[in-house]
Amino acid sequence: MTGSEIFVKTHIPGLDDVIPGFPEGGLILVPGKPGSGKTIMGMTFIYRGALEAGERGVYLSVYESRERFL
């Protein structure tokens, strides 16, 4: 981490208290076992980023159908 890196707040309650955010423009990989909260984390990041910071986001899944996701 250099002093010139820009971090984007996650807007996920509690997470911004323990990390500086995600590196702007970075690709973030969230691995974990089924049921560990990966989808909820991603959707919270997208939803709260849109709601609180006016950011745009997209969620792409090659596994879940729209109906299963909702």
PDB file of N, CA, C and O in Angstrom, chain B, residues numbered from 101:
ATOM      1  N   MET B 101       0.845  -1.176   0.000  1.00  0.00           N
ATOM      2  CA  MET B 101       0.000   0.000   0.000  1.00  0.00           C
ATOM      3  C   MET B 101       0.886   1.233   0.000  1.00  0.00           C
ATOM      4  O   MET B 101       1.743   1.398   0.868  1.00  0.00           O
ATOM      5  N   THR B 102       0.669   2.092  -0.981  1.00  0.00           N
ATOM      6  CA  THR B 102       1.428   3.342  -1.042  1.00  0.00           C
ATOM      7  C   THR B 102       0.578   4.461  -0.484  1.00  0.00           C
ATOM      8  O   THR B 102      -0.634   4.306  -0.332  1.00  0.00           O
ATOM      9  N   GLY B 103       1.190   5.575  -0.182  1.00  0.00           N
ATOM     10  CA  GLY B 103       0.474   6.717   0.362  1.00  0.00           C
ATOM     11  C   GLY B 103      -0.457   7.377  -0.632  1.00  0.00           C
ATOM     12  O   GLY B 103      -1.310   8.171  -0.237  1.00  0.00           O
ATOM     13  N   SER B 104      -0.317   7.067  -1.923  1.00  0.00           N
ATOM     14  CA  SER B 104      -1.136   7.725  -2.938  1.00  0.00           C
ATOM     15  C   SER B 104      -2.350   6.906  -3.364  1.00  0.00           C
ATOM     16  O   SER B 104      -3.114   7.350  -4.221  1.00  0.00           O
ATOM     17  N   GLU B 105      -2.547   5.720  -2.786  1.00  0.00           N
ATOM     18  CA  GLU B 105      -3.693   4.904  -3.155  1.00  0.00           C
ATOM     19  C   GLU B 105      -4.989   5.537  -2.660  1.00  0.00           C
ATOM     20  O   GLU B 105      -5.040   6.116  -1.575  1.00  0.00           O
ATOM     21  N   ILE B 106      -6.028   5.417  -3.470  1.00  0.00           N
ATOM     22  CA  ILE B 106      -7.344   5.930  -3.107  1.00  0.00           C
ATOM     23  C   ILE B 106      -8.227   4.732  -2.774  1.00  0.00           C
ATOM     24  O   ILE B 106      -8.274   3.757  -3.524  1.00  0.00           O
ATOM     25  N   PHE B 107      -8.919   4.814  -1.654  1.00  0.00           N
ATOM     26  CA  PHE B 107      -9.789   3.742  -1.229  1.00  0.00           C
ATOM     27  C   PHE B 107     -11.245   4.191  -1.277  1.00  0.00           C
ATOM     28  O   PHE B 107     -11.566   5.345  -0.996  1.00  0.00           O
ATOM     29  N   VAL B 108     -12.105   3.266  -1.635  1.00  0.00           N
ATOM     30  CA  VAL B 108     -13.534   3.509  -1.715  1.00  0.00           C
ATOM     31  C   VAL B 108     -14.181   2.893  -0.481  1.00  0.00           C
ATOM     32  O   VAL B 108     -13.964   1.717  -0.186  1.00  0.00           O
ATOM     33  N   LYS B 109     -14.973   3.679   0.239  1.00  0.00           N
ATOM     34  CA  LYS B 109     -15.677   3.146   1.406  1.00  0.00           C
ATOM     35  C   LYS B 109     -16.588   2.008   0.972  1.00  0.00           C
ATOM     36  O   LYS B 109     -17.143   2.030  -0.127  1.00  0.00           O
ATOM     37  N   THR B 110     -16.738   1.017   1.838  1.00  0.00           N
ATOM     38  CA  THR B 110     -17.620  -0.099   1.520  1.00  0.00           C
ATOM     39  C   THR B 110     -19.073   0.217   1.871  1.00  0.00           C
ATOM     40  O   THR B 110     -19.990  -0.342   1.270  1.00  0.00           O
ATOM     41  N   HIS B 111     -19.287   1.101   2.828  1.00  0.00           N
ATOM     42  CA  HIS B 111     -20.619   1.418   3.358  1.00  0.00           C
ATOM     43  C   HIS B 111     -21.271   0.205   4.002  1.00  0.00           C
ATOM     44  O   HIS B 111     -22.485   0.188   4.207  1.00  0.00           O
ATOM     45  N   ILE B 112     -20.479  -0.806   4.320  1.00  0.00           N
ATOM     46  CA  ILE B 112     -20.986  -1.996   4.999  1.00  0.00           C
ATOM     47  C   ILE B 112     -20.770  -1.782   6.495  1.00  0.00           C
ATOM     48  O   ILE B 112     -19.634  -1.609   6.939  1.00  0.00           O
ATOM     49  N   PRO B 113     -21.854  -1.794   7.276  1.00  0.00           N
ATOM     50  CA  PRO B 113     -21.726  -1.521   8.713  1.00  0.00           C
ATOM     51  C   PRO B 113     -20.652  -2.396   9.366  1.00  0.00           C
ATOM     52  O   PRO B 113     -20.676  -3.623   9.264  1.00  0.00           O
ATOM     53  N   GLY B 114     -19.720  -1.734  10.034  1.00  0.00           N
ATOM     54  CA  GLY B 114     -18.646  -2.419  10.744  1.00  0.00           C
ATOM     55  C   GLY B 114     -17.401  -2.680   9.919  1.00  0.00           C
ATOM     56  O   GLY B 114     -16.296  -2.691  10.461  1.00  0.00           O
ATOM     57  N   LEU B 115     -17.556  -2.893   8.612  1.00  0.00           N
ATOM     58  CA  LEU B 115     -16.393  -3.218   7.788  1.00  0.00           C
ATOM     59  C   LEU B 115     -15.470  -2.018   7.599  1.00  0.00           C
ATOM     60  O   LEU B 115     -14.248  -2.163   7.630  1.00  0.00           O
ATOM     61  N   ASP B 116     -16.050  -0.838   7.405  1.00  0.00           N
ATOM     62  CA  ASP B 116     -15.217   0.355   7.241  1.00  0.00           C
ATOM     63  C   ASP B 116     -14.462   0.718   8.520  1.00  0.00           C
ATOM     64  O   ASP B 116     -13.536   1.528   8.487  1.00  0.00           O
ATOM     65  N   ASP B 117     -14.854   0.125   9.636  1.00  0.00           N
ATOM     66  CA  ASP B 117     -14.138   0.361  10.896  1.00  0.00           C
ATOM     67  C   ASP B 117     -12.843  -0.442  10.970  1.00  0.00           C
ATOM     68  O   ASP B 117     -11.946  -0.107  11.744  1.00  0.00           O
ATOM     69  N   VAL B 118     -12.743  -1.518  10.154  1.00  0.00           N
ATOM     70  CA  VAL B 118     -11.568  -2.391  10.256  1.00  0.00           C
ATOM     71  C   VAL B 118     -10.676  -2.396   9.014  1.00  0.00           C
ATOM     72  O   VAL B 118      -9.540  -2.867   9.073  1.00  0.00           O
ATOM     73  N   ILE B 119     -11.179  -1.877   7.891  1.00  0.00           N
ATOM     74  CA  ILE B 119     -10.349  -1.760   6.689  1.00  0.00           C
ATOM     75  C   ILE B 119     -10.496  -0.349   6.137  1.00  0.00           C
ATOM     76  O   ILE B 119     -11.493   0.317   6.417  1.00  0.00           O
ATOM     77  N   PRO B 120      -9.521   0.123   5.356  1.00  0.00           N
ATOM     78  CA  PRO B 120      -9.622   1.488   4.822  1.00  0.00           C
ATOM     79  C   PRO B 120     -10.608   1.600   3.665  1.00  0.00           C
ATOM     80  O   PRO B 120     -10.884   2.706   3.201  1.00  0.00           O
ATOM     81  N   GLY B 121     -11.137   0.495   3.199  1.00  0.00           N
ATOM     82  CA  GLY B 121     -12.025   0.469   2.037  1.00  0.00           C
ATOM     83  C   GLY B 121     -11.417  -0.430   0.976  1.00  0.00           C
ATOM     84  O   GLY B 121     -10.441  -1.136   1.232  1.00  0.00           O
ATOM     85  N   PHE B 122     -11.998  -0.402  -0.220  1.00  0.00           N
ATOM     86  CA  PHE B 122     -11.462  -1.172  -1.333  1.00  0.00           C
ATOM     87  C   PHE B 122     -10.632  -0.250  -2.213  1.00  0.00           C
ATOM     88  O   PHE B 122     -11.010   0.906  -2.400  1.00  0.00           O
ATOM     89  N   PRO B 123      -9.510  -0.721  -2.763  1.00  0.00           N
ATOM     90  CA  PRO B 123      -8.712   0.125  -3.652  1.00  0.00           C
ATOM     91  C   PRO B 123      -9.550   0.556  -4.859  1.00  0.00           C
ATOM     92  O   PRO B 123     -10.162  -0.274  -5.531  1.00  0.00           O
ATOM     93  N   GLU B 124      -9.567   1.846  -5.119  1.00  0.00           N
ATOM     94  CA  GLU B 124     -10.344   2.365  -6.253  1.00  0.00           C
ATOM     95  C   GLU B 124      -9.868   1.709  -7.546  1.00  0.00           C
ATOM     96  O   GLU B 124      -8.670   1.661  -7.827  1.00  0.00           O
ATOM     97  N   GLY B 125     -10.814   1.210  -8.321  1.00  0.00           N
ATOM     98  CA  GLY B 125     -10.487   0.574  -9.590  1.00  0.00           C
ATOM     99  C   GLY B 125      -9.982  -0.841  -9.459  1.00  0.00           C
ATOM    100  O   GLY B 125      -9.639  -1.475 -10.457  1.00  0.00           O
ATOM    101  N   GLY B 126      -9.932  -1.348  -8.237  1.00  0.00           N
ATOM    102  CA  GLY B 126      -9.414  -2.689  -8.001  1.00  0.00           C
ATOM    103  C   GLY B 126     -10.450  -3.770  -8.267  1.00  0.00           C
ATOM    104  O   GLY B 126     -11.653  -3.513  -8.246  1.00  0.00           O
ATOM    105  N   LEU B 127      -9.978  -4.952  -8.512  1.00  0.00           N
ATOM    106  CA  LEU B 127     -10.818  -6.128  -8.641  1.00  0.00           C
ATOM    107  C   LEU B 127     -10.809  -6.832  -7.292  1.00  0.00           C
ATOM    108  O   LEU B 127      -9.751  -7.213  -6.791  1.00  0.00           O
ATOM    109  N   ILE B 128     -11.983  -7.002  -6.711  1.00  0.00           N
ATOM    110  CA  ILE B 128     -12.080  -7.568  -5.372  1.00  0.00           C
ATOM    111  C   ILE B 128     -12.632  -8.984  -5.474  1.00  0.00           C
ATOM    112  O   ILE B 128     -13.719  -9.185  -6.016  1.00  0.00           O
ATOM    113  N   LEU B 129     -11.906  -9.955  -4.967  1.00  0.00           N
ATOM    114  CA  LEU B 129     -12.332 -11.343  -4.937  1.00  0.00           C
ATOM    115  C   LEU B 129     -12.743 -11.679  -3.508  1.00  0.00           C
ATOM    116  O   LEU B 129     -11.983 -11.466  -2.563  1.00  0.00           O
ATOM    117  N   VAL B 130     -13.951 -12.205  -3.366  1.00  0.00           N
ATOM    118  CA  VAL B 130     -14.456 -12.569  -2.045  1.00  0.00           C
ATOM    119  C   VAL B 130     -14.710 -14.076  -2.041  1.00  0.00           C
ATOM    120  O   VAL B 130     -15.792 -14.521  -2.426  1.00  0.00           O
ATOM    121  N   PRO B 131     -13.729 -14.859  -1.612  1.00  0.00           N
ATOM    122  CA  PRO B 131     -13.914 -16.312  -1.572  1.00  0.00           C
ATOM    123  C   PRO B 131     -14.584 -16.747  -0.264  1.00  0.00           C
ATOM    124  O   PRO B 131     -14.548 -16.031   0.737  1.00  0.00           O
ATOM    125  N   GLY B 132     -15.178 -17.902  -0.293  1.00  0.00           N
ATOM    126  CA  GLY B 132     -15.770 -18.444   0.926  1.00  0.00           C
ATOM    127  C   GLY B 132     -16.680 -19.603   0.632  1.00  0.00           C
ATOM    128  O   GLY B 132     -17.078 -19.827  -0.511  1.00  0.00           O
ATOM    129  N   LYS B 133     -17.003 -20.325   1.654  1.00  0.00           N
ATOM    130  CA  LYS B 133     -17.902 -21.474   1.534  1.00  0.00           C
ATOM    131  C   LYS B 133     -19.336 -21.005   1.313  1.00  0.00           C
ATOM    132  O   LYS B 133     -19.668 -19.864   1.633  1.00  0.00           O
ATOM    133  N   PRO B 134     -20.191 -21.876   0.767  1.00  0.00           N
ATOM    134  CA  PRO B 134     -21.600 -21.525   0.616  1.00  0.00           C
ATOM    135  C   PRO B 134     -22.199 -21.108   1.958  1.00  0.00           C
ATOM    136  O   PRO B 134     -21.965 -21.750   2.983  1.00  0.00           O
ATOM    137  N   GLY B 135     -22.964 -20.038   1.935  1.00  0.00           N
ATOM    138  CA  GLY B 135     -23.619 -19.572   3.154  1.00  0.00           C
ATOM    139  C   GLY B 135     -22.773 -18.691   4.038  1.00  0.00           C
ATOM    140  O   GLY B 135     -23.193 -18.343   5.142  1.00  0.00           O
ATOM    141  N   SER B 136     -21.573 -18.315   3.575  1.00  0.00           N
ATOM    142  CA  SER B 136     -20.689 -17.512   4.426  1.00  0.00           C
ATOM    143  C   SER B 136     -20.949 -16.007   4.319  1.00  0.00           C
ATOM    144  O   SER B 136     -20.328 -15.226   5.040  1.00  0.00           O
ATOM    145  N   GLY B 137     -21.862 -15.585   3.427  1.00  0.00           N
ATOM    146  CA  GLY B 137     -22.228 -14.169   3.352  1.00  0.00           C
ATOM    147  C   GLY B 137     -21.637 -13.400   2.186  1.00  0.00           C
ATOM    148  O   GLY B 137     -21.686 -12.170   2.175  1.00  0.00           O
ATOM    149  N   LYS B 138     -21.082 -14.095   1.206  1.00  0.00           N
ATOM    150  CA  LYS B 138     -20.455 -13.408   0.057  1.00  0.00           C
ATOM    151  C   LYS B 138     -21.468 -12.588  -0.746  1.00  0.00           C
ATOM    152  O   LYS B 138     -21.207 -11.433  -1.082  1.00  0.00           O
ATOM    153  N   THR B 139     -22.608 -13.179  -1.050  1.00  0.00           N
ATOM    154  CA  THR B 139     -23.621 -12.487  -1.842  1.00  0.00           C
ATOM    155  C   THR B 139     -24.178 -11.297  -1.082  1.00  0.00           C
ATOM    156  O   THR B 139     -24.323 -10.215  -1.651  1.00  0.00           O
ATOM    157  N   ILE B 140     -24.492 -11.475   0.186  1.00  0.00           N
ATOM    158  CA  ILE B 140     -25.006 -10.377   1.013  1.00  0.00           C
ATOM    159  C   ILE B 140     -23.991  -9.240   1.082  1.00  0.00           C
ATOM    160  O   ILE B 140     -24.364  -8.070   0.996  1.00  0.00           O
ATOM    161  N   MET B 141     -22.713  -9.576   1.235  1.00  0.00           N
ATOM    162  CA  MET B 141     -21.680  -8.544   1.289  1.00  0.00           C
ATOM    163  C   MET B 141     -21.632  -7.771  -0.023  1.00  0.00           C
ATOM    164  O   MET B 141     -21.604  -6.540  -0.021  1.00  0.00           O
ATOM    165  N   GLY B 142     -21.624  -8.480  -1.129  1.00  0.00           N
ATOM    166  CA  GLY B 142     -21.580  -7.816  -2.435  1.00  0.00           C
ATOM    167  C   GLY B 142     -22.787  -6.948  -2.687  1.00  0.00           C
ATOM    168  O   GLY B 142     -22.658  -5.826  -3.177  1.00  0.00           O
ATOM    169  N   MET B 143     -23.957  -7.453  -2.358  1.00  0.00           N
ATOM    170  CA  MET B 143     -25.172  -6.674  -2.582  1.00  0.00           C
ATOM    171  C   MET B 143     -25.265  -5.483  -1.640  1.00  0.00           C
ATOM    172  O   MET B 143     -25.765  -4.427  -2.029  1.00  0.00           O
ATOM    173  N   THR B 144     -24.795  -5.636  -0.416  1.00  0.00           N
ATOM    174  CA  THR B 144     -24.775  -4.503   0.509  1.00  0.00           C
ATOM    175  C   THR B 144     -23.833  -3.417  -0.015  1.00  0.00           C
ATOM    176  O   THR B 144     -24.153  -2.229   0.044  1.00  0.00           O
ATOM    177  N   PHE B 145     -22.680  -3.826  -0.522  1.00  0.00           N
ATOM    178  CA  PHE B 145     -21.720  -2.877  -1.097  1.00  0.00           C
ATOM    179  C   PHE B 145     -22.354  -2.111  -2.264  1.00  0.00           C
ATOM    180  O   PHE B 145     -22.226  -0.889  -2.345  1.00  0.00           O
ATOM    181  N   ILE B 146     -23.028  -2.818  -3.154  1.00  0.00           N
ATOM    182  CA  ILE B 146     -23.661  -2.168  -4.313  1.00  0.00           C
ATOM    183  C   ILE B 146     -24.832  -1.288  -3.873  1.00  0.00           C
ATOM    184  O   ILE B 146     -24.920  -0.129  -4.279  1.00  0.00           O
ATOM    185  N   TYR B 147     -25.725  -1.826  -3.052  1.00  0.00           N
ATOM    186  CA  TYR B 147     -26.920  -1.096  -2.633  1.00  0.00           C
ATOM    187  C   TYR B 147     -26.579   0.156  -1.838  1.00  0.00           C
ATOM    188  O   TYR B 147     -27.059   1.247  -2.147  1.00  0.00           O
ATOM    189  N   ARG B 148     -25.747  -0.005  -0.813  1.00  0.00           N
ATOM    190  CA  ARG B 148     -25.428   1.149   0.036  1.00  0.00           C
ATOM    191  C   ARG B 148     -24.533   2.156  -0.687  1.00  0.00           C
ATOM    192  O   ARG B 148     -24.606   3.357  -0.423  1.00  0.00           O
ATOM    193  N   GLY B 149     -23.691   1.668  -1.596  1.00  0.00           N
ATOM    194  CA  GLY B 149     -22.895   2.586  -2.405  1.00  0.00           C
ATOM    195  C   GLY B 149     -23.776   3.450  -3.286  1.00  0.00           C
ATOM    196  O   GLY B 149     -23.506   4.639  -3.458  1.00  0.00           O
ATOM    197  N   ALA B 150     -24.831   2.864  -3.848  1.00  0.00           N
ATOM    198  CA  ALA B 150     -25.773   3.619  -4.669  1.00  0.00           C
ATOM    199  C   ALA B 150     -26.580   4.582  -3.805  1.00  0.00           C
ATOM    200  O   ALA B 150     -26.749   5.751  -4.152  1.00  0.00           O
ATOM    201  N   LEU B 151     -27.071   4.085  -2.686  1.00  0.00           N
ATOM    202  CA  LEU B 151     -27.935   4.869  -1.812  1.00  0.00           C
ATOM    203  C   LEU B 151     -27.191   6.013  -1.129  1.00  0.00           C
ATOM    204  O   LEU B 151     -27.688   7.139  -1.084  1.00  0.00           O
ATOM    205  N   GLU B 152     -26.010   5.732  -0.602  1.00  0.00           N
ATOM    206  CA  GLU B 152     -25.302   6.714   0.216  1.00  0.00           C
ATOM    207  C   GLU B 152     -24.260   7.536  -0.543  1.00  0.00           C
ATOM    208  O   GLU B 152     -23.930   8.649  -0.134  1.00  0.00           O
ATOM    209  N   ALA B 153     -23.741   6.991  -1.647  1.00  0.00           N
ATOM    210  CA  ALA B 153     -22.666   7.698  -2.345  1.00  0.00           C
ATOM    211  C   ALA B 153     -22.984   7.996  -3.809  1.00  0.00           C
ATOM    212  O   ALA B 153     -22.168   8.592  -4.511  1.00  0.00           O
ATOM    213  N   GLY B 154     -24.168   7.584  -4.275  1.00  0.00           N
ATOM    214  CA  GLY B 154     -24.536   7.854  -5.669  1.00  0.00           C
ATOM    215  C   GLY B 154     -23.716   7.063  -6.673  1.00  0.00           C
ATOM    216  O   GLY B 154     -23.634   7.441  -7.841  1.00  0.00           O
ATOM    217  N   GLU B 155     -23.112   5.977  -6.236  1.00  0.00           N
ATOM    218  CA  GLU B 155     -22.281   5.149  -7.114  1.00  0.00           C
ATOM    219  C   GLU B 155     -23.144   4.192  -7.930  1.00  0.00           C
ATOM    220  O   GLU B 155     -24.241   3.821  -7.514  1.00  0.00           O
ATOM    221  N   ARG B 156     -22.638   3.802  -9.087  1.00  0.00           N
ATOM    222  CA  ARG B 156     -23.307   2.795  -9.899  1.00  0.00           C
ATOM    223  C   ARG B 156     -22.655   1.450  -9.625  1.00  0.00           C
ATOM    224  O   ARG B 156     -21.479   1.380  -9.270  1.00  0.00           O
ATOM    225  N   GLY B 157     -23.426   0.387  -9.791  1.00  0.00           N
ATOM    226  CA  GLY B 157     -22.879  -0.949  -9.573  1.00  0.00           C
ATOM    227  C   GLY B 157     -23.656  -1.976 -10.363  1.00  0.00           C
ATOM    228  O   GLY B 157     -24.769  -1.721 -10.824  1.00  0.00           O
ATOM    229  N   VAL B 158     -23.061  -3.128 -10.511  1.00  0.00           N
ATOM    230  CA  VAL B 158     -23.720  -4.224 -11.208  1.00  0.00           C
ATOM    231  C   VAL B 158     -23.386  -5.520 -10.477  1.00  0.00           C
ATOM    232  O   VAL B 158     -22.282  -5.696  -9.962  1.00  0.00           O
ATOM    233  N   TYR B 159     -24.355  -6.412 -10.446  1.00  0.00           N
ATOM    234  CA  TYR B 159     -24.151  -7.732  -9.846  1.00  0.00           C
ATOM    235  C   TYR B 159     -24.309  -8.747 -10.958  1.00  0.00           C
ATOM    236  O   TYR B 159     -25.312  -8.736 -11.672  1.00  0.00           O
ATOM    237  N   LEU B 160     -23.339  -9.618 -11.111  1.00  0.00           N
ATOM    238  CA  LEU B 160     -23.364 -10.635 -12.153  1.00  0.00           C
ATOM    239  C   LEU B 160     -23.147 -11.986 -11.502  1.00  0.00           C
ATOM    240  O   LEU B 160     -22.198 -12.182 -10.743  1.00  0.00           O
ATOM    241  N   SER B 161     -24.034 -12.910 -11.808  1.00  0.00           N
ATOM    242  CA  SER B 161     -23.880 -14.265 -11.296  1.00  0.00           C
ATOM    243  C   SER B 161     -24.013 -15.238 -12.451  1.00  0.00           C
ATOM    244  O   SER B 161     -24.925 -15.121 -13.270  1.00  0.00           O
ATOM    245  N   VAL B 162     -23.118 -16.183 -12.517  1.00  0.00           N
ATOM    246  CA  VAL B 162     -23.214 -17.242 -13.516  1.00  0.00           C
ATOM    247  C   VAL B 162     -23.806 -18.495 -12.885  1.00  0.00           C
ATOM    248  O   VAL B 162     -23.919 -19.535 -13.535  1.00  0.00           O
ATOM    249  N   TYR B 163     -24.177 -18.390 -11.628  1.00  0.00           N
ATOM    250  CA  TYR B 163     -24.699 -19.535 -10.887  1.00  0.00           C
ATOM    251  C   TYR B 163     -26.188 -19.390 -10.583  1.00  0.00           C
ATOM    252  O   TYR B 163     -26.970 -20.306 -10.839  1.00  0.00           O
ATOM    253  N   GLU B 164     -26.575 -18.244 -10.038  1.00  0.00           N
ATOM    254  CA  GLU B 164     -27.943 -18.051  -9.580  1.00  0.00           C
ATOM    255  C   GLU B 164     -28.823 -17.442 -10.657  1.00  0.00           C
ATOM    256  O   GLU B 164     -28.394 -16.568 -11.410  1.00  0.00           O
ATOM    257  N   SER B 165     -30.061 -17.916 -10.718  1.00  0.00           N
ATOM    258  CA  SER B 165     -31.057 -17.269 -11.572  1.00  0.00           C
ATOM    259  C   SER B 165     -31.547 -16.015 -10.847  1.00  0.00           C
ATOM    260  O   SER B 165     -31.318 -15.854  -9.648  1.00  0.00           O
ATOM    261  N   ARG B 166     -32.212 -15.145 -11.571  1.00  0.00           N
ATOM    262  CA  ARG B 166     -32.768 -13.943 -10.962  1.00  0.00           C
ATOM    263  C   ARG B 166     -33.740 -14.307  -9.843  1.00  0.00           C
ATOM    264  O   ARG B 166     -33.719 -13.707  -8.768  1.00  0.00           O
ATOM    265  N   GLU B 167     -34.591 -15.296 -10.109  1.00  0.00           N
ATOM    266  CA  GLU B 167     -35.590 -15.713  -9.127  1.00  0.00           C
ATOM    267  C   GLU B 167     -34.939 -16.256  -7.853  1.00  0.00           C
ATOM    268  O   GLU B 167     -35.367 -15.945  -6.741  1.00  0.00           O
ATOM    269  N   ARG B 168     -33.909 -17.064  -8.033  1.00  0.00           N
ATOM    270  CA  ARG B 168     -33.217 -17.619  -6.856  1.00  0.00           C
ATOM    271  C   ARG B 168     -32.535 -16.519  -6.056  1.00  0.00           C
ATOM    272  O   ARG B 168     -32.539 -16.546  -4.825  1.00  0.00           O
ATOM    273  N   PHE B 169     -31.953 -15.558  -6.751  1.00  0.00           N
ATOM    274  CA  PHE B 169     -31.285 -14.450  -6.082  1.00  0.00           C
ATOM    275  C   PHE B 169     -32.288 -13.630  -5.266  1.00  0.00           C
ATOM    276  O   PHE B 169     -32.054 -13.337  -4.093  1.00  0.00           O
ATOM    277  N   LEU B 170     -33.391 -13.268  -5.891  1.00  0.00           N
ATOM    278  CA  LEU B 170     -34.390 -12.453  -5.199  1.00  0.00           C
ATOM    279  C   LEU B 170     -35.044 -13.228  -4.069  1.00  0.00           C
ATOM    280  O   LEU B 170     -35.911 -12.696  -3.377  1.00  0.00           O
TER     281      LEU B 170
END
